[in-house]
Amino acid sequence: MQKQIIILFILAFALGIGLFFVLRNPASEIKQRDAFMSFEQDSVYSFEVNHFTLGMLFKKIDGVWHVKRIKNELVQRLEKEKGVSLLEEDNDFSLANIEYVSKAITYLFALPALHPISKGGGDPAQFEINEHSLHIKLYDIDNREIERISVGKTGPDIMSSFIKRAGSKEVFLAQQDFRQLFLKGFEEWKSLEKMGHDQKE
């Protein structure tokens, strides 16, 4: 009888420990730890795509993605140095191609947790990650920057790419070609429906 009580006590103790960790680490947090991104996709209300002098801002307006051309940090710095305007910004947003935007964002947040292939940033010539690289800046509902991803060259196969978070020296090899997903011209990012509507008018 005493042996059975001890066994029951051990089982109850083990169950209590398991319940403690489950309550302490809800499913959403466990999911976040298993993903490359540390927050949910729904947290993103706008994002920028920058590559050399190319700059575009995407924003949810009434729940629908829109896009416009902007002067990125590199262009702003060059204009300040030269004292002249190099590019024109769009005053208004255009309806974005929802298929392209949704696919790009969804694939980014579908990335699993990755192990760094380089913890020292590596040779820029090796990964092609520098200020002229493709940069993706994500913002929350209050327009605060919550993540910045730098995308380098294509990986060993055509469906992979080297990526790095801002402020980190760790470089990761993602099994997704983010250059193909995010590096598009303004006309490509615009909604085809809107373009067709304009042509009819």
Backbone as CSV, one residue per row, in Angstrom:
resi,resn,N_x,N_y,N_z,CA_x,CA_y,CA_z,C_x,C_y,C_z
1,MET,0.836,-1.207,0.000,0.000,0.000,0.000,0.869,1.255,0.000
2,GLN,1.906,1.230,0.848,2.811,2.378,0.931,3.532,2.585,-0.398
3,LYS,3.886,1.461,-1.068,4.562,1.535,-2.371,3.658,2.180,-3.410
4,GLN,2.356,1.846,-3.400,1.409,2.432,-4.352,1.257,3.934,-4.129
5,ILE,1.263,4.322,-2.834,1.139,5.756,-2.516,2.342,6.525,-3.050
6,ILE,3.525,5.930,-2.916,4.758,6.572,-3.402,4.718,6.727,-4.921
7,ILE,4.256,5.659,-5.601,4.158,5.704,-7.075,3.176,6.784,-7.512
8,LEU,2.023,6.857,-6.829,1.029,7.878,-7.160,1.580,9.284,-6.917
9,PHE,2.338,9.425,-5.849,2.941,10.723,-5.523,3.928,11.145,-6.616
10,ILE,4.744,10.181,-7.085,5.729,10.472,-8.134,5.019,10.863,-9.432
11,LEU,3.952,10.108,-9.775,3.195,10.415,-10.986,2.547,11.799,-10.908
12,ALA,1.982,12.123,-9.724,1.342,13.428,-9.549,2.373,14.551,-9.653
13,PHE,3.550,14.312,-9.084,4.619,15.302,-9.130,5.067,15.534,-10.582
14,ALA,5.247,14.432,-11.335,5.669,14.541,-12.736,4.615,15.263,-13.564
15,LEU,3.330,14.946,-13.301,2.242,15.609,-14.019,2.218,17.097,-13.713
16,GLY,2.470,17.431,-12.456,2.494,18.835,-12.057,3.613,19.596,-12.748
17,ILE,4.796,18.974,-12.838,5.931,19.615,-13.521,5.606,19.839,-14.992
18,GLY,5.020,18.822,-15.635,4.654,18.938,-17.053,3.636,20.032,-17.279
19,LEU,2.625,20.093,-16.385,1.590,21.121,-16.499,2.167,22.506,-16.310
20,PHE,3.144,22.627,-15.405,3.798,23.911,-15.165,4.467,24.446,-16.428
21,PHE,5.200,23.575,-17.126,5.908,24.007,-18.332,4.957,24.287,-19.494
22,VAL,3.851,23.543,-19.559,2.861,23.787,-20.611,2.218,25.149,-20.428
23,LEU,1.839,25.462,-19.157,1.217,26.745,-18.874,2.204,27.894,-19.027
24,ARG,3.453,27.620,-18.696,4.485,28.652,-18.801,4.856,28.929,-20.247
25,ASN,4.738,27.916,-21.111,5.096,28.043,-22.515,3.913,27.669,-23.388
26,PRO,2.971,28.580,-23.597,1.804,28.279,-24.436,2.202,27.933,-25.847
27,ALA,1.236,27.368,-26.585,1.518,26.877,-27.938,2.068,27.967,-28.842
28,SER,1.551,29.198,-28.692,2.016,30.284,-29.565,3.491,30.567,-29.345
29,GLU,3.955,30.502,-28.080,5.357,30.766,-27.799,6.230,29.640,-28.302
30,ILE,5.750,28.409,-28.166,6.509,27.260,-28.663,6.643,27.365,-30.167
31,LYS,5.555,27.764,-30.819,5.574,27.923,-32.268,6.581,28.982,-32.682
32,GLN,6.633,30.102,-31.909,7.552,31.170,-32.232,8.992,30.704,-32.114
33,ARG,9.308,29.879,-31.132,10.675,29.403,-30.952,11.074,28.481,-32.086
34,ASP,10.106,27.828,-32.715,10.397,26.917,-33.813,10.437,27.638,-35.158
35,ALA,10.231,28.951,-35.142,10.231,29.723,-36.378,11.379,30.731,-36.369
36,PHE,11.807,31.117,-37.558,12.892,32.094,-37.665,12.428,33.460,-37.154
37,MET,11.204,33.847,-37.505,10.656,35.116,-37.040,10.146,34.961,-35.611
38,SER,10.387,35.948,-34.781,10.047,35.848,-33.359,8.667,36.409,-33.037
39,PHE,7.893,36.780,-34.048,6.558,37.325,-33.821,5.638,36.852,-34.934
40,GLU,4.355,37.101,-34.762,3.366,36.594,-35.702,3.253,37.486,-36.943
41,GLN,2.855,36.895,-38.044,2.694,37.621,-39.303,1.669,38.745,-39.184
42,ASP,0.634,38.534,-38.371,-0.415,39.542,-38.209,0.088,40.815,-37.536
43,SER,1.302,40.756,-36.956,1.873,41.930,-36.295,2.394,42.952,-37.295
44,VAL,2.556,42.539,-38.549,3.130,43.411,-39.575,2.016,44.200,-40.269
45,TYR,2.103,45.534,-40.168,1.127,46.405,-40.813,1.726,47.181,-41.980
46,SER,3.043,47.205,-42.069,3.713,47.813,-43.213,5.125,47.244,-43.298
47,PHE,5.710,47.342,-44.478,7.102,46.905,-44.633,7.730,47.612,-45.827
48,GLU,9.054,47.705,-45.781,9.817,48.319,-46.860,10.652,47.262,-47.564
49,VAL,10.832,47.462,-48.859,11.757,46.646,-49.637,12.766,47.607,-50.249
50,ASN,14.018,47.454,-49.883,15.077,48.340,-50.360,16.187,47.532,-51.008
51,HIS,16.654,48.013,-52.158,17.785,47.379,-52.837,18.517,48.443,-53.638
52,PHE,19.742,48.773,-53.212,20.513,49.850,-53.801,19.667,51.125,-53.780
53,THR,19.290,51.703,-54.922,18.481,52.929,-54.905,16.980,52.641,-55.004
54,LEU,16.607,51.377,-55.085,15.202,50.994,-55.164,14.588,50.984,-53.772
55,GLY,13.487,51.698,-53.598,12.815,51.719,-52.313,11.308,51.700,-52.474
56,MET,10.640,50.789,-51.776,9.184,50.701,-51.844,8.600,50.459,-50.463
57,LEU,7.504,51.124,-50.196,6.806,50.978,-48.921,5.456,50.319,-49.168
58,PHE,5.189,49.251,-48.426,3.918,48.541,-48.492,3.162,48.807,-47.185
59,LYS,1.879,49.063,-47.304,1.090,49.378,-46.120,-0.319,48.833,-46.248
60,LYS,-0.840,48.332,-45.131,-2.225,47.876,-45.103,-3.141,49.076,-44.928
61,ILE,-4.026,49.272,-45.885,-5.023,50.335,-45.812,-6.393,49.674,-45.872
62,ASP,-7.135,49.789,-44.779,-8.436,49.094,-44.657,-8.258,47.594,-44.882
63,GLY,-7.137,47.062,-44.383,-6.881,45.627,-44.456,-6.365,45.138,-45.787
64,VAL,-6.112,46.058,-46.729,-5.647,45.672,-48.064,-4.260,46.270,-48.307
65,TRP,-3.360,45.477,-48.882,-1.997,45.940,-49.115,-1.935,46.940,-50.268
66,HIS,-1.225,48.047,-50.008,-0.958,49.065,-51.015,0.555,49.305,-51.075
67,VAL,1.015,49.933,-52.143,2.452,50.139,-52.324,2.721,51.508,-52.951
68,LYS,3.862,52.089,-52.605,4.322,53.312,-53.266,5.851,53.356,-53.232
69,ARG,6.423,54.114,-54.164,7.874,54.281,-54.230,8.327,55.314,-53.204
70,ILE,9.455,55.033,-52.548,10.004,55.949,-51.546,11.508,56.098,-51.759
71,LYS,12.070,57.110,-51.105,13.519,57.281,-51.095,14.072,56.502,-49.906
72,ASN,14.866,55.481,-50.181,15.407,54.699,-49.077,16.588,55.429,-48.424
73,GLU,17.179,54.812,-47.409,18.240,55.456,-46.638,19.446,55.809,-47.507
74,LEU,19.790,54.933,-48.453,20.938,55.193,-49.317,20.691,56.416,-50.193
75,VAL,19.510,56.511,-50.793,19.173,57.651,-51.647,19.165,58.944,-50.838
76,GLN,18.600,58.899,-49.641,18.557,60.084,-48.791,19.964,60.560,-48.455
77,ARG,20.850,59.622,-48.183,22.236,59.990,-47.860,22.950,60.588,-49.067
78,LEU,22.746,59.988,-50.253,23.372,60.495,-51.471,22.854,61.889,-51.813
79,GLU,21.560,62.105,-51.627,20.989,63.423,-51.903,21.547,64.477,-50.953
80,LYS,21.746,64.083,-49.705,22.298,65.008,-48.732,23.744,65.362,-49.076
81,GLU,24.508,64.350,-49.528,25.902,64.591,-49.890,26.031,65.457,-51.136
82,LYS,25.184,65.216,-52.134,25.271,65.924,-53.416,24.452,67.207,-53.448
83,GLY,23.489,67.322,-52.529,22.664,68.518,-52.488,21.666,68.623,-53.615
84,VAL,21.321,67.490,-54.205,20.342,67.477,-55.302,19.352,66.332,-55.086
85,SER,18.194,66.438,-55.744,17.195,65.379,-55.686,17.500,64.343,-56.762
86,LEU,17.625,63.093,-56.363,17.975,62.029,-57.307,16.764,61.237,-57.775
87,LEU,15.781,61.097,-56.907,14.601,60.303,-57.248,13.338,60.987,-56.746
88,GLU,12.250,60.685,-57.386,10.955,61.206,-56.963,10.198,60.147,-56.169
89,GLU,9.530,60.599,-55.119,8.689,59.699,-54.346,7.247,59.809,-54.821
90,ASP,6.481,58.738,-54.588,5.054,58.778,-54.880,4.322,59.433,-53.709
91,ASN,3.397,60.316,-54.024,2.598,60.931,-52.965,1.515,59.987,-52.465
92,ASP,0.962,59.213,-53.371,-0.158,58.331,-53.027,0.228,56.860,-53.186
93,PHE,-0.494,56.031,-52.452,-0.314,54.584,-52.560,-1.119,54.044,-53.743
94,SER,-0.623,52.968,-54.321,-1.343,52.225,-55.353,-1.705,50.858,-54.785
95,LEU,-2.816,50.309,-55.256,-3.210,48.968,-54.836,-2.122,47.977,-55.239
96,ALA,-1.692,47.153,-54.285,-0.604,46.204,-54.544,-1.142,44.878,-55.076
97,ASN,-0.276,44.155,-55.747,-0.606,42.814,-56.232,-0.665,41.882,-55.022
98,ILE,-1.860,41.557,-54.593,-2.047,40.813,-53.350,-1.394,39.437,-53.404
99,GLU,-1.359,38.834,-54.594,-0.745,37.517,-54.733,0.748,37.580,-54.441
100,TYR,1.435,38.565,-55.012,2.869,38.713,-54.798,3.189,39.053,-53.344
101,VAL,2.423,40.000,-52.782,2.681,40.435,-51.407,2.430,39.300,-50.420
102,SER,1.293,38.647,-50.542,0.943,37.559,-49.626,1.953,36.416,-49.711
103,LYS,2.373,36.085,-50.928,3.328,34.997,-51.103,4.664,35.331,-50.462
104,ALA,5.144,36.559,-50.673,6.437,36.962,-50.127,6.424,36.951,-48.600
105,ILE,5.395,37.564,-48.009,5.309,37.646,-46.554,5.090,36.261,-45.935
106,THR,4.218,35.476,-46.547,3.922,34.145,-46.018,5.161,33.254,-46.017
107,TYR,5.923,33.287,-47.094,7.140,32.473,-47.154,8.167,32.940,-46.130
108,LEU,8.231,34.249,-45.881,9.170,34.762,-44.886,8.822,34.245,-43.497
109,PHE,7.536,34.262,-43.164,7.114,33.816,-41.832,6.997,32.297,-41.730
110,ALA,7.090,31.613,-42.849,7.064,30.146,-42.824,8.459,29.571,-42.567
111,LEU,9.461,30.438,-42.513,10.827,29.953,-42.271,10.923,29.282,-40.912
112,PRO,11.466,28.075,-40.856,11.680,27.432,-39.557,12.897,28.043,-38.868
113,ALA,13.087,27.700,-37.623,14.286,28.148,-36.911,15.517,27.617,-37.648
114,LEU,16.507,28.474,-37.826,17.697,28.109,-38.588,18.945,28.172,-37.722
115,HIS,19.898,27.321,-38.037,21.190,27.361,-37.368,22.131,28.215,-38.199
116,PRO,22.842,29.157,-37.573,23.742,30.019,-38.341,24.866,29.225,-38.997
117,ILE,25.186,29.600,-40.213,26.318,28.970,-40.899,27.575,29.793,-40.679
118,SER,27.376,31.024,-40.189,28.506,31.896,-39.874,28.103,32.802,-38.734
119,LYS,28.909,32.855,-37.664,28.607,33.701,-36.512,29.417,34.978,-36.517
120,GLY,30.236,35.151,-37.544,31.065,36.342,-37.592,30.727,37.265,-38.735
121,GLY,29.593,37.036,-39.365,29.212,37.889,-40.472,29.795,37.433,-41.798
122,GLY,30.910,36.714,-41.725,31.522,36.175,-42.939,32.108,37.254,-43.825
123,ASP,32.666,36.858,-44.903,33.236,37.763,-45.889,32.091,38.309,-46.740
124,PRO,31.926,39.652,-46.822,30.851,40.215,-47.636,30.858,39.701,-49.070
125,ALA,32.029,39.433,-49.591,32.111,38.903,-50.953,31.558,37.484,-51.030
126,GLN,31.567,36.800,-49.888,31.067,35.424,-49.864,29.543,35.391,-49.835
127,PHE,28.931,36.262,-49.023,27.479,36.240,-48.862,26.777,37.389,-49.581
128,GLU,27.519,38.389,-50.002,26.961,39.573,-50.675,25.889,40.251,-49.822
129,ILE,26.175,40.351,-48.526,25.295,41.061,-47.604,25.996,42.346,-47.195
130,ASN,25.472,43.470,-47.657,26.052,44.773,-47.347,24.969,45.836,-47.469
131,GLU,25.343,47.120,-47.436,24.328,48.175,-47.474,23.589,48.237,-48.806
132,HIS,24.162,47.648,-49.845,23.509,47.652,-51.151,22.675,46.393,-51.391
133,SER,22.631,45.512,-50.410,21.876,44.263,-50.553,20.375,44.538,-50.531
134,LEU,19.614,43.483,-50.698,18.167,43.551,-50.528,17.867,43.588,-49.031
135,HIS,17.131,44.607,-48.592,16.780,44.744,-47.180,15.261,44.809,-47.033
136,ILE,14.740,44.061,-46.082,13.307,44.027,-45.808,13.088,44.532,-44.387
137,LYS,12.389,45.646,-44.244,12.129,46.245,-42.933,10.651,46.087,-42.600
138,LEU,10.363,45.513,-41.450,8.991,45.241,-41.038,8.580,46.190,-39.912
139,TYR,7.334,46.704,-39.990,6.834,47.651,-39.005,5.516,47.149,-38.401
140,ASP,5.283,47.551,-37.131,4.034,47.163,-36.478,2.975,48.236,-36.689
141,ILE,1.853,48.117,-36.003,0.727,49.024,-36.196,1.060,50.457,-35.800
142,ASP,2.056,50.626,-34.911,2.484,51.958,-34.472,3.664,52.479,-35.287
143,ASN,3.932,51.821,-36.408,5.017,52.213,-37.314,6.394,52.081,-36.672
144,ARG,6.530,51.175,-35.728,7.824,50.889,-35.126,8.492,49.746,-35.874
145,GLU,9.764,49.894,-36.166,10.491,48.830,-36.858,10.665,47.652,-35.909
146,ILE,10.167,46.489,-36.299,10.231,45.317,-35.433,11.211,44.264,-35.950
147,GLU,11.634,44.403,-37.201,12.639,43.478,-37.736,13.194,44.029,-39.034
148,ARG,14.463,43.726,-39.280,15.088,44.093,-40.548,15.928,42.898,-41.006
149,ILE,15.599,42.400,-42.174,16.277,41.235,-42.729,17.084,41.657,-43.956
150,SER,18.351,41.269,-43.980,19.200,41.505,-45.151,19.306,40.206,-45.926
151,VAL,19.139,40.295,-47.236,19.191,39.116,-48.099,20.404,39.234,-49.017
152,GLY,21.259,38.238,-48.961,22.449,38.229,-49.797,22.222,37.478,-51.092
153,LYS,23.249,36.835,-51.539,23.172,36.139,-52.819,22.408,34.822,-52.696
154,THR,22.089,34.257,-53.849,21.439,32.950,-53.895,22.376,31.896,-53.331
155,GLY,21.804,30.910,-52.628,22.608,29.868,-52.002,23.140,28.850,-52.995
156,PRO,23.630,27.721,-52.477,24.209,26.675,-53.338,23.265,26.177,-54.419
157,ASP,21.955,26.200,-54.128,20.983,25.844,-55.158,20.126,27.074,-55.443
158,ILE,19.393,27.077,-56.523,18.680,28.269,-56.955,17.484,28.610,-56.072
159,MET,17.097,27.732,-55.168,15.945,27.985,-54.314,16.354,28.266,-52.874
160,SER,17.514,28.876,-52.677,17.957,29.224,-51.333,18.640,30.580,-51.373
161,SER,18.803,31.192,-50.203,19.467,32.491,-50.126,20.066,32.685,-48.743
162,PHE,21.088,33.531,-48.672,21.731,33.856,-47.413,21.032,35.065,-46.802
163,ILE,20.692,34.987,-45.519,19.986,36.076,-44.857,20.641,36.395,-43.519
164,LYS,20.404,37.624,-43.039,20.964,38.061,-41.769,20.043,39.087,-41.135
165,ARG,19.892,39.010,-39.817,19.128,40.018,-39.096,19.995,41.252,-38.848
166,ALA,19.350,42.403,-38.792,20.068,43.636,-38.472,20.597,43.561,-37.043
167,GLY,21.805,44.043,-36.839,22.387,44.042,-35.505,22.999,42.726,-35.090
168,SER,22.934,41.739,-35.957,23.517,40.428,-35.655,24.602,40.101,-36.671
169,LYS,25.586,39.330,-36.240,26.655,38.901,-37.140,26.403,37.499,-37.695
170,GLU,25.307,36.881,-37.250,24.998,35.526,-37.693,24.373,35.529,-39.085
171,VAL,24.876,34.678,-39.953,24.349,34.516,-41.303,23.686,33.147,-41.401
172,PHE,22.505,33.106,-42.035,21.747,31.875,-42.156,21.539,31.537,-43.631
173,LEU,21.422,30.256,-43.905,21.083,29.800,-45.249,19.624,29.362,-45.236
174,ALA,18.772,30.147,-45.869,17.342,29.844,-45.921,17.026,29.060,-47.186
175,GLN,16.200,28.041,-47.050,15.803,27.237,-48.207,14.642,27.904,-48.941
176,GLN,14.887,29.145,-49.329,13.911,29.923,-50.077,14.659,31.069,-50.763
177,ASP,14.317,31.344,-52.008,14.966,32.412,-52.758,14.207,33.714,-52.519
178,PHE,14.604,34.449,-51.488,13.899,35.677,-51.139,14.195,36.816,-52.108
179,ARG,15.260,36.731,-52.858,15.501,37.739,-53.888,14.408,37.655,-54.955
180,GLN,14.048,36.452,-55.315,13.005,36.257,-56.321,11.646,36.731,-55.794
181,LEU,11.395,36.536,-54.505,10.109,36.882,-53.919,9.946,38.381,-53.690
182,PHE,11.026,39.061,-53.259,10.907,40.460,-52.867,11.514,41.451,-53.854
183,LEU,12.428,41.020,-54.690,13.114,41.948,-55.581,12.350,42.079,-56.897
184,LYS,11.381,42.990,-56.896,10.558,43.238,-58.076,10.475,44.744,-58.311
185,GLY,10.222,45.124,-59.546,10.039,46.529,-59.861,8.681,47.023,-59.396
186,PHE,8.531,48.339,-59.334,7.287,48.930,-58.850,6.083,48.483,-59.675
187,GLU,6.238,48.445,-60.994,5.125,48.051,-61.846,4.709,46.604,-61.605
188,GLU,5.671,45.759,-61.238,5.345,44.363,-60.930,4.551,44.257,-59.635
189,TRP,4.887,45.119,-58.662,4.222,45.054,-57.367,2.802,45.615,-57.420
190,LYS,2.512,46.454,-58.400,1.176,47.035,-58.487,0.147,45.982,-58.884
191,SER,-1.065,46.188,-58.436,-2.133,45.240,-58.724,-2.439,45.183,-60.208
192,LEU,-2.543,43.969,-60.742,-2.906,43.787,-62.146,-4.340,44.229,-62.396
193,GLU,-5.199,44.079,-61.396,-6.599,44.499,-61.533,-6.685,46.001,-61.706
194,LYS,-5.893,46.721,-60.943,-5.886,48.184,-61.029,-5.371,48.622,-62.387
195,MET,-4.301,47.955,-62.885,-3.740,48.293,-64.178,-4.768,48.066,-65.284
196,GLY,-5.486,46.937,-65.194,-6.497,46.641,-66.183,-7.625,47.667,-66.143
197,HIS,-7.973,48.129,-64.937,-9.020,49.132,-64.784,-8.590,50.451,-65.430
198,ASP,-7.311,50.839,-65.208,-6.795,52.075,-65.781,-6.797,52.030,-67.310
199,GLN,-6.480,50.848,-67.868,-6.440,50.725,-69.305,-7.826,50.885,-69.924
200,LYS,-8.855,50.379,-69.219,-10.222,50.494,-69.721,-10.677,51.959,-69.740
201,GLU,-10.233,52.707,-68.715,-10.608,54.104,-68.634,-9.870,54.927,-69.710
